[in-house]
C-alpha cells in the first residue's frame, strides 16, 4: 500500500503534468502573437525565479543562494539549458513528434543510473511497462519517421541525455537544499545563459534577438508559460524527492497526454482513434506499474 507521503508525491506528479500540459498551448498563443522561442525561454526563466523567490519567502525558508551553491548547481543549470536547446533545435531538422518521443526516452537513463547507484531496483517487469508506455506515447504523438535527418536525431538525443542528467543532478541537489531552492538555482542559471544569448542576439546577427508579443493577450500567454513552468517543475522535483526520481520520471510520461488534451480543449485540435488507443496504453502501463509496485514486497 502507498503511504500518505507516497500518494502526495504521485498526486504532485499529475498536478505538475497538468501544468506542463498547459504550457505548449499558451506558448503557441504567444508565438502567434509575435513572440519567439528565445523570448519565451528567457521570460519563463525570469518569471520562474520571481515565483520561486516569493514562494520561498512566504514559506519562511532562506533562499540559500550563494556562490558556492551556484557552483555546485551548474550541472543542473546547464543540462536544463541543453535540454531546451535539444528540443527546440532538433525540430528544425525532424518532425516535432519524433523529437518528443526521443526526449521522452529520458526515464530509461534515469532508471539505469538509479539502479546502478542502488537507489531503486530496476525489475524486468518495470522495463517492460516503460517500453509499453513509450510505444503508447509514440501512437499518441503520431511519430513521423519520414524525416530522419541525422542532425535532428543527434540534437534530440543530446537533449534527452541532458534532460536525464538534469533530473539526476537536481535530485541530488534537492536532497541538499530542498526542492524550492534547487529549482531556484537551476532557473537562475537559465536566466544567466538565456540572458547572455538575448544580449548577443540584440547586438549581433549570430542569433535572433528576443521578439516581443504585440498584444496584452500575447503577454498574458507568456506569463502563463512562466507560471506553469515554475510550478510544474517544482511539483516534479518535490515529488521526486518523495517517491524517487525513477518513479517520478516514469509517471511524468503522462505529460504529453495532458498536452494533447489541452490542445483539444484550448486550441481546437482533434484526437484520432490511434491516439486514443495510445492514450489508453500509456495510462494502462502507468496504472500497471503502480499496481505491481503496491503488490511487491518491501
Secondary structure by P-SEA (a helix, b strand, c coil): cccaaaaaaaaaaaaaaaaaaaaaaaaaaaaaacccaaaaaaaaaaaaaaaaaaaaaaacccccccaaaaaaaaaaaaaaaaaaaaaaaaaacccaaaaaaaaaaaaaaaaaaaaaaccccccaaaaaaaaaaaaaaaaaaccccccccaaaaaaaaaaaaaaaaaaaaaaaaaacccaaaaaaaaaaaaaaaaaaaaaaaacccccccbbbbccaaaaaaaaaaaaaaaaaaaaaaaaaaaccaaaaaaaacaaaaaaaaaaaacccccccaaaaaaaaaaaaaaaaaaaaaaaccc
